Amino acid sequence: MSKNVIVVGHKNPDNDSISAAVGYAHLKNVLAQKLDSPLTFIPACLGPLPPESTWVLDAYGIEPPRRISHVHTRVGDVMTADPISISMDASMLEAGRALRKHNIRSLVVEDEQGRFKGLISTRAIAERYITATDELDDASPESSMAVATSLIESLSQKVSELMFENVMKLDAEDVLHDVVDDMIASELREAVVVDEAGRAVGIVTRSDVATPPKRCVILVDHNEVRQAVTGIEEAEVLEIIDHHRIADVSTANPIKFINRPIGSTATLITLEYREAGIDIPKGIAALLLSAIMTDTVILKSPTATDVDREQADHLARIVGVDPTEFGLSVFRARGGDADMGVEELVGADAKEFQLDDNTILIAQHETVDLPVVMEREQEIREYMRKLAKDKGYETVVLMVTDILAEGTQLLAEGNRKIVNRAFGIECTGKDGTWMPGVLSRKKQVAAKILG
């Protein structure tokens, strides 16, 4: 039986997070097929796709990652799928034979359109038998014959006459711990999982929820609970592939944990392909290359290493492009800064960091047209102040990074003293501060503020 493993990046996913999830899931599925493993690896994301990710995925015909909101155990993770069904017009004799044949306690009852109508169970049959014996007033042959006749007649009764209709209905995506108490308190031992069309797709019993399984997850491009998918504490983390600082995700067992000080998680994924001896398809190569280019600002960021450059060249040969020109095309795919919604401009690539008891939000927007972005400064600052108020951030920092000029205009709202102390600057509420050579949030901004 196949078991799904979610491969997922961080909240507010950037291109590296998306590309790493898709690329690594593809590699793991190829390896699983070679090893005849029952595992299926599903790439996922925790928010909308960045425009550049969408552009590459569309250009190379790659299916986008599945968007998820949590990894709590769901009803669908514990249900018995494809339950045995029977028609409402079937006889109790047919129902009894089906129950015995499949060695189960209940049958799903369907109408002519296949929609769920109720359950017929061994309990219903037993109750019918008990009802018949209640009619036995004495041990006379006549009374015994009447009971026998009643039981024989019951065999031809329609299932619809004896089925349980008051059955708890669930959705496969329901979070299991949200429905367990109601299910245990229900009259029946089972709950039925129905789809949007009203068809039964599974059955859940009380024993199914006694020891529910954990969902299996591989984390890419992060290893911090604050940035991870909701419910990560309940999940089983199988692997972590990352290039950031080691944070606070913990596991019950030893796992594969790759963490290297390089410019992009996509670089690590590329190395994993090469180490495994697996050819990288052109589309996956383009996706990984795009991530290296965006995460290292076309290899200009101080986080870029010789390893990143080597893997970028390798991927570019597979795709048949010049890496720098391809990188510029990826950045241009983000669209016009003048028309971009302020929520996207500020929040599309934003990460939370903990500084003592305070939470700092550091966002980054990379552009090839800094003046256009700065024309919207008042709107941007108003949104940053709203974020600080609504989310309780001590400080909100926005890096507007000019790819061509190789520097960043730094804007801060909230407690600016934190930023001023870190960089020895006088960051005010107007114009921001130009910081030449500052391209990396991780290495040049977050490290300074958190240090």
KOLDREN-85286 format. One record per residue (C-alpha): x, y, z; residue number from 1; residue in one letter. Coordinates in steps of 0.5 Angstrom, whole numbers. Layout:
// KOLDREN-85286
node u X	v Y	w Z	nr NUM	rest A
...
//
This chain:
// KOLDREN-85286
node u 0	v 0	w 0	nr 1	rest M
node u 3	v 7	w -2	nr 2	rest S
node u 4	v 12	w 3	nr 3	rest K
node u 5	v 19	w 2	nr 4	rest N
node u 11	v 24	w 4	nr 5	rest V
node u 10	v 31	w 4	nr 6	rest I
node u 16	v 35	w 1	nr 7	rest V
node u 15	v 42	w 3	nr 8	rest V
node u 18	v 49	w 4	nr 9	rest G
node u 17	v 55	w 9	nr 10	rest H
node u 11	v 59	w 10	nr 11	rest K
node u 11	v 65	w 5	nr 12	rest N
node u 15	v 61	w 0	nr 13	rest P
node u 20	v 64	w -5	nr 14	rest D
node u 23	v 61	w -11	nr 15	rest N
node u 28	v 57	w -8	nr 16	rest D
node u 23	v 54	w -3	nr 17	rest S
node u 18	v 52	w -9	nr 18	rest I
node u 24	v 49	w -13	nr 19	rest S
node u 27	v 45	w -8	nr 20	rest A
node u 20	v 42	w -6	nr 21	rest A
node u 19	v 40	w -13	nr 22	rest V
node u 26	v 38	w -15	nr 23	rest G
node u 27	v 34	w -9	nr 24	rest Y
node u 20	v 30	w -9	nr 25	rest A
node u 22	v 28	w -16	nr 26	rest H
node u 28	v 25	w -14	nr 27	rest L
node u 26	v 22	w -9	nr 28	rest K
node u 20	v 19	w -13	nr 29	rest N
node u 25	v 16	w -18	nr 30	rest V
node u 29	v 13	w -13	nr 31	rest L
node u 23	v 10	w -10	nr 32	rest A
node u 21	v 7	w -16	nr 33	rest Q
node u 28	v 4	w -17	nr 34	rest K
node u 28	v 1	w -10	nr 35	rest L
node u 21	v -1	w -11	nr 36	rest D
node u 19	v 3	w -5	nr 37	rest S
node u 12	v 4	w -3	nr 38	rest P
node u 13	v 11	w -1	nr 39	rest L
node u 10	v 17	w -6	nr 40	rest T
node u 13	v 24	w -5	nr 41	rest F
node u 9	v 30	w -6	nr 42	rest I
node u 11	v 37	w -7	nr 43	rest P
node u 7	v 42	w -3	nr 44	rest A
node u 7	v 49	w -1	nr 45	rest C
node u 4	v 54	w 4	nr 46	rest L
node u 2	v 60	w 0	nr 47	rest G
node u 1	v 63	w -7	nr 48	rest P
node u 7	v 61	w -12	nr 49	rest L
node u 12	v 67	w -13	nr 50	rest P
node u 11	v 69	w -20	nr 51	rest P
node u 18	v 67	w -23	nr 52	rest E
node u 16	v 60	w -20	nr 53	rest S
node u 9	v 60	w -24	nr 54	rest T
node u 13	v 62	w -30	nr 55	rest W
node u 18	v 57	w -30	nr 56	rest V
node u 13	v 51	w -28	nr 57	rest L
node u 9	v 54	w -34	nr 58	rest D
node u 14	v 54	w -39	nr 59	rest A
node u 17	v 47	w -38	nr 60	rest Y
node u 10	v 44	w -37	nr 61	rest G
node u 12	v 42	w -29	nr 62	rest I
node u 6	v 41	w -25	nr 63	rest E
node u 6	v 46	w -19	nr 64	rest P
node u 6	v 43	w -12	nr 65	rest P
node u 0	v 42	w -8	nr 66	rest R
node u -2	v 48	w -3	nr 67	rest R
node u -3	v 45	w 4	nr 68	rest I
node u -5	v 49	w 10	nr 69	rest S
node u -3	v 44	w 15	nr 70	rest H
node u 0	v 37	w 17	nr 71	rest V
node u -5	v 35	w 22	nr 72	rest H
node u -7	v 28	w 22	nr 73	rest T
node u -13	v 28	w 17	nr 74	rest R
node u -19	v 23	w 17	nr 75	rest V
node u -17	v 21	w 10	nr 76	rest G
node u -10	v 18	w 13	nr 77	rest D
node u -14	v 13	w 18	nr 78	rest V
node u -20	v 11	w 14	nr 79	rest M
node u -21	v 5	w 10	nr 80	rest T
node u -22	v 7	w 3	nr 81	rest A
node u -27	v 4	w -2	nr 82	rest D
node u -32	v 1	w 3	nr 83	rest P
node u -36	v -5	w 1	nr 84	rest I
node u -43	v -2	w -1	nr 85	rest S
node u -50	v -5	w -3	nr 86	rest I
node u -56	v -3	w -6	nr 87	rest S
node u -62	v 0	w -2	nr 88	rest M
node u -67	v -5	w -5	nr 89	rest D
node u -62	v -11	w -4	nr 90	rest A
node u -65	v -16	w 1	nr 91	rest S
node u -62	v -18	w 8	nr 92	rest M
node u -60	v -24	w 6	nr 93	rest L
node u -55	v -21	w 1	nr 94	rest E
node u -53	v -16	w 6	nr 95	rest A
node u -51	v -22	w 11	nr 96	rest G
node u -48	v -26	w 5	nr 97	rest R
node u -43	v -20	w 3	nr 98	rest A
node u -42	v -18	w 11	nr 99	rest L
node u -39	v -25	w 12	nr 100	rest R
node u -36	v -26	w 5	nr 101	rest K
node u -32	v -20	w 6	nr 102	rest H
node u -31	v -21	w 14	nr 103	rest N
node u -33	v -14	w 16	nr 104	rest I
node u -38	v -11	w 21	nr 105	rest R
node u -42	v -6	w 16	nr 106	rest S
node u -44	v -4	w 9	nr 107	rest L
node u -45	v 2	w 6	nr 108	rest V
node u -52	v 3	w 3	nr 109	rest V
node u -53	v 7	w -3	nr 110	rest E
node u -58	v 9	w -8	nr 111	rest D
node u -59	v 8	w -15	nr 112	rest E
node u -54	v 14	w -16	nr 113	rest Q
node u -49	v 12	w -12	nr 114	rest G
node u -50	v 17	w -6	nr 115	rest R
node u -49	v 15	w 1	nr 116	rest F
node u -56	v 13	w 5	nr 117	rest K
node u -54	v 9	w 11	nr 118	rest G
node u -50	v 3	w 14	nr 119	rest L
node u -53	v -4	w 15	nr 120	rest I
node u -49	v -8	w 20	nr 121	rest S
node u -48	v -14	w 24	nr 122	rest T
node u -51	v -10	w 29	nr 123	rest R
node u -58	v -9	w 25	nr 124	rest A
node u -58	v -16	w 24	nr 125	rest I
node u -57	v -18	w 31	nr 126	rest A
node u -62	v -13	w 33	nr 127	rest E
node u -67	v -16	w 28	nr 128	rest R
node u -66	v -23	w 31	nr 129	rest Y
node u -67	v -21	w 38	nr 130	rest I
node u -73	v -17	w 36	nr 131	rest T
node u -76	v -24	w 33	nr 132	rest A
node u -74	v -28	w 40	nr 133	rest T
node u -78	v -23	w 44	nr 134	rest D
node u -84	v -25	w 40	nr 135	rest E
node u -83	v -32	w 44	nr 136	rest L
node u -88	v -32	w 49	nr 137	rest D
node u -87	v -40	w 51	nr 138	rest D
node u -84	v -46	w 49	nr 139	rest A
node u -90	v -49	w 45	nr 140	rest S
node u -89	v -51	w 38	nr 141	rest P
node u -93	v -46	w 35	nr 142	rest E
node u -89	v -40	w 38	nr 143	rest S
node u -83	v -43	w 36	nr 144	rest S
node u -86	v -43	w 29	nr 145	rest M
node u -88	v -36	w 29	nr 146	rest A
node u -81	v -34	w 31	nr 147	rest V
node u -78	v -38	w 26	nr 148	rest A
node u -83	v -35	w 20	nr 149	rest T
node u -81	v -28	w 23	nr 150	rest S
node u -74	v -29	w 22	nr 151	rest L
node u -74	v -33	w 15	nr 152	rest I
node u -79	v -27	w 13	nr 153	rest E
node u -73	v -22	w 15	nr 154	rest S
node u -68	v -25	w 10	nr 155	rest L
node u -73	v -22	w 4	nr 156	rest S
node u -73	v -15	w 8	nr 157	rest Q
node u -70	v -10	w 4	nr 158	rest K
node u -64	v -7	w 7	nr 159	rest V
node u -67	v 0	w 7	nr 160	rest S
node u -72	v -2	w 12	nr 161	rest E
node u -66	v -4	w 17	nr 162	rest L
node u -61	v 1	w 15	nr 163	rest M
node u -58	v 6	w 20	nr 164	rest F
node u -59	v 13	w 17	nr 165	rest E
node u -57	v 17	w 23	nr 166	rest N
node u -49	v 16	w 21	nr 167	rest V
node u -44	v 21	w 23	nr 168	rest M
node u -41	v 24	w 16	nr 169	rest K
node u -34	v 26	w 15	nr 170	rest L
node u -30	v 29	w 10	nr 171	rest D
node u -23	v 26	w 8	nr 172	rest A
node u -20	v 33	w 10	nr 173	rest E
node u -23	v 34	w 17	nr 174	rest D
node u -17	v 34	w 22	nr 175	rest V
node u -18	v 28	w 26	nr 176	rest L
node u -17	v 31	w 33	nr 177	rest H
node u -23	v 36	w 31	nr 178	rest D
node u -28	v 30	w 30	nr 179	rest V
node u -25	v 24	w 35	nr 180	rest V
node u -30	v 26	w 41	nr 181	rest D
node u -36	v 27	w 37	nr 182	rest D
node u -35	v 20	w 33	nr 183	rest M
node u -33	v 17	w 40	nr 184	rest I
node u -40	v 20	w 43	nr 185	rest A
node u -44	v 17	w 37	nr 186	rest S
node u -49	v 11	w 37	nr 187	rest E
node u -45	v 7	w 32	nr 188	rest L
node u -38	v 5	w 32	nr 189	rest R
node u -37	v 7	w 25	nr 190	rest E
node u -37	v 14	w 21	nr 191	rest A
node u -37	v 15	w 14	nr 192	rest V
node u -33	v 19	w 10	nr 193	rest V
node u -37	v 22	w 4	nr 194	rest V
node u -34	v 26	w -2	nr 195	rest D
node u -37	v 33	w -5	nr 196	rest E
node u -42	v 28	w -9	nr 197	rest A
node u -45	v 25	w -3	nr 198	rest G
node u -41	v 18	w -5	nr 199	rest R
node u -38	v 14	w 1	nr 200	rest A
node u -31	v 14	w 0	nr 201	rest V
node u -29	v 11	w 7	nr 202	rest G
node u -31	v 8	w 13	nr 203	rest I
node u -27	v 10	w 20	nr 204	rest V
node u -28	v 6	w 26	nr 205	rest T
node u -26	v 8	w 33	nr 206	rest R
node u -20	v 3	w 33	nr 207	rest S
node u -18	v 7	w 27	nr 208	rest D
node u -17	v 13	w 32	nr 209	rest V
node u -15	v 10	w 38	nr 210	rest A
node u -7	v 10	w 35	nr 211	rest T
node u -7	v 15	w 29	nr 212	rest P
node u -1	v 15	w 25	nr 213	rest P
node u 3	v 21	w 24	nr 214	rest K
node u 4	v 24	w 17	nr 215	rest R
node u 11	v 24	w 14	nr 216	rest C
node u 14	v 30	w 12	nr 217	rest V
node u 21	v 32	w 9	nr 218	rest I
node u 23	v 40	w 10	nr 219	rest L
node u 27	v 44	w 5	nr 220	rest V
node u 30	v 51	w 5	nr 221	rest D
node u 28	v 51	w 13	nr 222	rest H
node u 29	v 48	w 19	nr 223	rest N
node u 25	v 53	w 24	nr 224	rest E
node u 18	v 51	w 27	nr 225	rest V
node u 16	v 58	w 27	nr 226	rest R
node u 17	v 58	w 19	nr 227	rest Q
node u 14	v 51	w 18	nr 228	rest A
node u 8	v 48	w 16	nr 229	rest V
node u 2	v 48	w 22	nr 230	rest T
node u 2	v 42	w 25	nr 231	rest G
node u 9	v 40	w 24	nr 232	rest I
node u 10	v 38	w 32	nr 233	rest E
node u 5	v 32	w 30	nr 234	rest E
node u 8	v 30	w 24	nr 235	rest A
node u 14	v 25	w 23	nr 236	rest E
node u 20	v 29	w 20	nr 237	rest V
node u 24	v 24	w 15	nr 238	rest L
node u 29	v 29	w 12	nr 239	rest E
node u 31	v 36	w 13	nr 240	rest I
node u 35	v 40	w 7	nr 241	rest I
node u 37	v 47	w 8	nr 242	rest D
node u 42	v 52	w 8	nr 243	rest H
node u 40	v 57	w 14	nr 244	rest H
node u 42	v 57	w 21	nr 245	rest R
node u 40	v 51	w 25	nr 246	rest I
node u 34	v 52	w 29	nr 247	rest A
node u 29	v 48	w 33	nr 248	rest D
node u 26	v 43	w 29	nr 249	rest V
node u 27	v 37	w 33	nr 250	rest S
node u 25	v 29	w 31	nr 251	rest T
node u 24	v 23	w 35	nr 252	rest A
node u 29	v 19	w 31	nr 253	rest N
node u 36	v 20	w 27	nr 254	rest P
node u 34	v 23	w 20	nr 255	rest I
node u 38	v 25	w 14	nr 256	rest K
node u 40	v 33	w 15	nr 257	rest F
node u 44	v 36	w 10	nr 258	rest I
node u 46	v 43	w 12	nr 259	rest N
node u 51	v 47	w 8	nr 260	rest R
node u 53	v 54	w 8	nr 261	rest P
node u 52	v 56	w 1	nr 262	rest I
node u 47	v 60	w -3	nr 263	rest G
node u 41	v 56	w -5	nr 264	rest S
node u 37	v 50	w -3	nr 265	rest T
node u 37	v 48	w -10	nr 266	rest A
node u 44	v 47	w -10	nr 267	rest T
node u 44	v 42	w -5	nr 268	rest L
node u 38	v 38	w -9	nr 269	rest I
node u 42	v 39	w -15	nr 270	rest T
node u 48	v 35	w -11	nr 271	rest L
node u 43	v 30	w -9	nr 272	rest E
node u 41	v 28	w -16	nr 273	rest Y
node u 49	v 28	w -18	nr 274	rest R
node u 51	v 24	w -12	nr 275	rest E
node u 45	v 19	w -14	nr 276	rest A
node u 47	v 18	w -21	nr 277	rest G
node u 40	v 21	w -23	nr 278	rest I
node u 39	v 25	w -30	nr 279	rest D
node u 36	v 31	w -28	nr 280	rest I
node u 30	v 33	w -33	nr 281	rest P
node u 31	v 39	w -37	nr 282	rest K
node u 25	v 42	w -34	nr 283	rest G
node u 27	v 40	w -27	nr 284	rest I
node u 34	v 43	w -28	nr 285	rest A
node u 31	v 50	w -31	nr 286	rest A
node u 27	v 50	w -24	nr 287	rest L
node u 33	v 49	w -20	nr 288	rest L
node u 37	v 54	w -24	nr 289	rest L
node u 32	v 59	w -23	nr 290	rest S
node u 32	v 58	w -15	nr 291	rest A
node u 40	v 59	w -15	nr 292	rest I
node u 39	v 65	w -19	nr 293	rest M
node u 34	v 68	w -15	nr 294	rest T
node u 37	v 66	w -8	nr 295	rest D
node u 44	v 68	w -10	nr 296	rest T
node u 41	v 75	w -14	nr 297	rest V
node u 45	v 72	w -20	nr 298	rest I
node u 51	v 69	w -16	nr 299	rest L
node u 52	v 76	w -14	nr 300	rest K
node u 50	v 75	w -7	nr 301	rest S
node u 56	v 74	w -1	nr 302	rest P
node u 52	v 68	w 0	nr 303	rest T
node u 54	v 65	w -7	nr 304	rest A
node u 59	v 60	w -7	nr 305	rest T
node u 64	v 56	w -12	nr 306	rest D
node u 59	v 50	w -11	nr 307	rest V
node u 53	v 54	w -13	nr 308	rest D
node u 57	v 57	w -19	nr 309	rest R
node u 59	v 50	w -21	nr 310	rest E
node u 52	v 47	w -20	nr 311	rest Q
node u 49	v 53	w -24	nr 312	rest A
node u 53	v 52	w -30	nr 313	rest D
node u 52	v 44	w -30	nr 314	rest H
node u 44	v 46	w -30	nr 315	rest L
node u 45	v 51	w -35	nr 316	rest A
node u 48	v 46	w -40	nr 317	rest R
node u 42	v 41	w -39	nr 318	rest I
node u 37	v 47	w -40	nr 319	rest V
node u 41	v 50	w -46	nr 320	rest G
node u 42	v 57	w -43	nr 321	rest V
node u 46	v 62	w -41	nr 322	rest D
node u 46	v 62	w -33	nr 323	rest P
node u 46	v 70	w -32	nr 324	rest T
node u 41	v 71	w -38	nr 325	rest E
node u 36	v 66	w -36	nr 326	rest F
node u 37	v 69	w -29	nr 327	rest G
node u 35	v 76	w -31	nr 328	rest L
node u 29	v 73	w -35	nr 329	rest S
node u 27	v 70	w -28	nr 330	rest V
node u 27	v 76	w -25	nr 331	rest F
node u 23	v 80	w -30	nr 332	rest R
node u 18	v 75	w -30	nr 333	rest A
node u 16	v 78	w -23	nr 334	rest R
node u 12	v 83	w -27	nr 335	rest G
node u 12	v 90	w -26	nr 336	rest G
node u 13	v 94	w -19	nr 337	rest D
node u 8	v 99	w -21	nr 338	rest A
node u 2	v 95	w -21	nr 339	rest D
node u 4	v 89	w -16	nr 340	rest M
node u 0	v 89	w -10	nr 341	rest G
node u 3	v 92	w -4	nr 342	rest V
node u 1	v 86	w 0	nr 343	rest E
node u 5	v 82	w -5	nr 344	rest E
node u 11	v 87	w -5	nr 345	rest L
node u 12	v 87	w 2	nr 346	rest V
node u 10	v 80	w 4	nr 347	rest G
node u 11	v 75	w -1	nr 348	rest A
node u 18	v 74	w 1	nr 349	rest D
node u 18	v 75	w 9	nr 350	rest A
node u 21	v 71	w 14	nr 351	rest K
node u 20	v 72	w 22	nr 352	rest E
node u 26	v 72	w 27	nr 353	rest F
node u 26	v 72	w 34	nr 354	rest Q
node u 30	v 77	w 38	nr 355	rest L
node u 30	v 76	w 45	nr 356	rest D
node u 22	v 76	w 47	nr 357	rest D
node u 21	v 80	w 41	nr 358	rest N
node u 19	v 78	w 34	nr 359	rest T
node u 22	v 81	w 28	nr 360	rest I
node u 20	v 81	w 21	nr 361	rest L
node u 25	v 82	w 15	nr 362	rest I
node u 22	v 82	w 8	nr 363	rest A
node u 26	v 83	w 2	nr 364	rest Q
node u 23	v 85	w -5	nr 365	rest H
node u 28	v 84	w -11	nr 366	rest E
node u 28	v 89	w -17	nr 367	rest T
node u 31	v 92	w -23	nr 368	rest V
node u 27	v 98	w -22	nr 369	rest D
node u 29	v 101	w -15	nr 370	rest L
node u 26	v 108	w -17	nr 371	rest P
node u 19	v 105	w -19	nr 372	rest V
node u 19	v 102	w -12	nr 373	rest V
node u 21	v 108	w -8	nr 374	rest M
node u 15	v 112	w -11	nr 375	rest E
node u 11	v 108	w -7	nr 376	rest R
node u 14	v 109	w -1	nr 377	rest E
node u 9	v 112	w 3	nr 378	rest Q
node u 4	v 106	w 1	nr 379	rest E
node u 9	v 101	w 3	nr 380	rest I
node u 11	v 104	w 10	nr 381	rest R
node u 3	v 105	w 12	nr 382	rest E
node u 3	v 97	w 10	nr 383	rest Y
node u 9	v 96	w 14	nr 384	rest M
node u 6	v 99	w 20	nr 385	rest R
node u 0	v 96	w 19	nr 386	rest K
node u 3	v 89	w 19	nr 387	rest L
node u 7	v 91	w 26	nr 388	rest A
node u 1	v 93	w 29	nr 389	rest K
node u -4	v 87	w 27	nr 390	rest D
node u 2	v 82	w 28	nr 391	rest K
node u 5	v 84	w 34	nr 392	rest G
node u 12	v 85	w 31	nr 393	rest Y
node u 17	v 89	w 34	nr 394	rest E
node u 20	v 92	w 28	nr 395	rest T
node u 18	v 91	w 20	nr 396	rest V
node u 24	v 91	w 16	nr 397	rest V
node u 24	v 91	w 8	nr 398	rest L
node u 30	v 90	w 4	nr 399	rest M
node u 29	v 93	w -3	nr 400	rest V
node u 34	v 90	w -7	nr 401	rest T
node u 37	v 93	w -13	nr 402	rest D
node u 40	v 87	w -17	nr 403	rest I
node u 43	v 91	w -23	nr 404	rest L
node u 46	v 96	w -18	nr 405	rest A
node u 48	v 91	w -13	nr 406	rest E
node u 45	v 94	w -6	nr 407	rest G
node u 39	v 95	w -2	nr 408	rest T
node u 35	v 101	w 0	nr 409	rest Q
node u 33	v 99	w 7	nr 410	rest L
node u 26	v 101	w 10	nr 411	rest L
node u 24	v 100	w 17	nr 412	rest A
node u 18	v 101	w 21	nr 413	rest E
node u 16	v 100	w 29	nr 414	rest G
node u 23	v 100	w 33	nr 415	rest N
node u 28	v 103	w 29	nr 416	rest R
node u 33	v 103	w 34	nr 417	rest K
node u 34	v 95	w 33	nr 418	rest I
node u 36	v 97	w 26	nr 419	rest V
node u 40	v 103	w 27	nr 420	rest N
node u 44	v 99	w 33	nr 421	rest R
node u 46	v 93	w 28	nr 422	rest A
node u 48	v 97	w 22	nr 423	rest F
node u 51	v 104	w 26	nr 424	rest G
node u 46	v 108	w 21	nr 425	rest I
node u 40	v 113	w 22	nr 426	rest E
node u 34	v 109	w 19	nr 427	rest C
node u 28	v 114	w 19	nr 428	rest T
node u 21	v 114	w 17	nr 429	rest G
node u 23	v 117	w 10	nr 430	rest K
node u 27	v 115	w 4	nr 431	rest D
node u 30	v 109	w 7	nr 432	rest G
node u 38	v 108	w 7	nr 433	rest T
node u 42	v 106	w 1	nr 434	rest W
node u 46	v 100	w 3	nr 435	rest M
node u 51	v 98	w -3	nr 436	rest P
node u 53	v 91	w -3	nr 437	rest G
node u 48	v 89	w 1	nr 438	rest V
node u 44	v 83	w -2	nr 439	rest L
node u 43	v 77	w 3	nr 440	rest S
node u 38	v 78	w 8	nr 441	rest R
node u 40	v 71	w 11	nr 442	rest K
node u 48	v 73	w 12	nr 443	rest K
node u 48	v 81	w 11	nr 444	rest Q
node u 41	v 83	w 15	nr 445	rest V
node u 38	v 78	w 19	nr 446	rest A
node u 45	v 76	w 22	nr 447	rest A
node u 47	v 83	w 24	nr 448	rest K
node u 40	v 84	w 27	nr 449	rest I
node u 40	v 78	w 31	nr 450	rest L
node u 47	v 78	w 33	nr 451	rest G
//
